[in-house]
Amino acid sequence: MEAIAIQPVTTNDIEALQQIGRQTFNETFAAFNTAANMAQYLEEGFSADKLRDELNNPDSEFYFAMCNKDVVGYLKVNAGTSQTELKGEQALEIELIYVLQQYHGKKVGQVLYGKALQLAREKDVTYLWLGVWEENQRAIRFYSKNGFVAFDKHIFKLGDDEQTDIMMKKHLKS
């Protein structure tokens, strides 16, 4: 397999971000949710306006994982008040790491996680944290293998369905 390159996402990349976001979210969760809830989330969660606002937020950063010239995954991190929960200056949230199904097992997620870890070190934060759906055992294993431990839970709304996310963190320094 070709090497995976990481590149920052800009507002010029909204269509590619919508495409990778919708495809990977659908691949990951469609089998476990109603078509109506999925359709609502894919429409609202990946609207051009929402993505433009997020891309223009100085405390949020998106990165594509590229294989040749194809987008095969992406990462979103949040700092400061852009974090979905903890909002501390000492933390960096990994909001999203998604990889196309055909690239699972090919270390794309590990390369994206490596980028998040690099950003956390550059920002000199104390810990990384994230929320992962309690049913997504593959992702839970991935984060556990990378040193994350569960510390709390929160609710994630997908359409009209309230789902439980396990909140996990990794301390980078004491």
N, C-alpha and C positions, 0 to 999 in steps of 0.2 A: 504494500500500500504506500502511496505517496505520503510525504510528510504533511502534517497538519500545521497550517499557518493560522495565526490569530490576527484579526484586523479589527480596529474600532469601527463601530456602526455610526453613521451620520444620518442627518435628516434626508439626505439623498438616497438612502437605502431603505426607506420605509416599505416599499413594495416587497423587497426581498425579506425584510424582517417580518412583515405580515405573513408571507408565504411559509417561511421556516417555522414561525410561531404557531400558526394554525395547523400545519402538517404534523409537527412533533407533538403538540398537545392532543390532537385527534388520535394519533397513533398510540399515545400513552394511555389515554383515558376513555376513548369512545366505547370500549367493550364493557365498561363499568358504570356508565351513565346513560340517561335517557337521551334520545336524539334531540328533543326539545331543549334540554338543559345544555347540551353540547353546542347546539346551534346558537343559542343566546350568548353563551360565554365566548365562542369563537368570534361572533360579530362584535360584541362590546369590548372584550378584552384585547382585541387586535385591530380596533378601528384606527384609521389613519390619524385622526385627531388625538386619540389617547397616546399612541406611539410617538407622535410629534411632541406632545407635551413632555413625555418621559425622556425623550432624546434631548430636549432643550433644558432639562433640569440638571444643573451643575453637580448635584449630588448623586445622580444616577448615571451609570455607564453600561453600554452594551458592547459586546464583542462577538464577531462571527468566527466560527471555526471553518477554515477553508481547506478543501482537498482539491488540488488543481485549481480550477476557477469556480468550483461549486461550493455553495454554503451547505455544510453538513451538520451544523449545530450552532448554538449560541449561548451566551452567558449574559446575565444582567446582575449587577451589584448596586447596592444602595448604601450611602453613607449618611451620617447626620440625621436630620429630620425626614429624609426621604425613606428611611427604613419603615417597613410596614408595622413593626411593633416596638422594638426596644429603644430605638431612636437615640442611643448614646453615642457620644463622640468617640468612645473607646471601642466601638464595634463597627464591623462591616457586614452587611447582610448579603448573602448569595440568594437573590430572589429567584433566579432561574438558571438552570443548566439543562438544556434539552439537546438531544442528538437524534438525527434521523435513525429510524429503526434499523435500516440496512447497515449502519455504521456502529451499532451496539457491539461491544466486545473488541473494538479496534482502537481503544485508548483515546478517543476523541473527548469523552467526558473528563478523563484524567488531565488532558492538555488544557481544557477549559478551567478545571479546578485549579490547575497550576497557575493560570493567569489570575484567578481570584486571590490565591495565596500571595502572589507577587504584589498585587494591588494593596492587599492588607498590610504587607510589610512596608510598602512605600508610604502608606498613610499612617504607619506606626500605631495601628490599633492593637488592643489587648486580645481581642478574639473575633473569630468569624462565627456567624450563626445563620440558620436557615429554618424553613418549615418544609416538611415533606409529608405527603398524604400517608396516613397510617397503613393503607392497603398497598402502597408502592414498595414492596419488599426489595426489589432490585435497587432502587435509589437508597433505601435505608442501609442496605448492605454496603453500597458504594461509599456513603458518608461515614459509616462506622469504620470501614477499612481505612479511611483517611483520617481517623482520630476524632471524629465527632461523637459526642454523647448526648443522649436525650436529657432535657431539663424541664420541659413544660409541654403544653398542648395549646392549640388555638383552633378556632373554627374558620373554615374556608367555605364560602358560598359558591356553589356551582349551580347557576340558575336558581331553582327553588330548593335545592338539596344542600343541607348543612353537613359538611364533612370535617373530620378531625385531622388536623395536621400535627405531627410530632415536631416540636421545636428542638433543634440540636445545635450544639455549639462546640467550637474547638478553641481552646486557649492557646495563644501564641506566645505569651509571656506572663509571668506572674505579677 
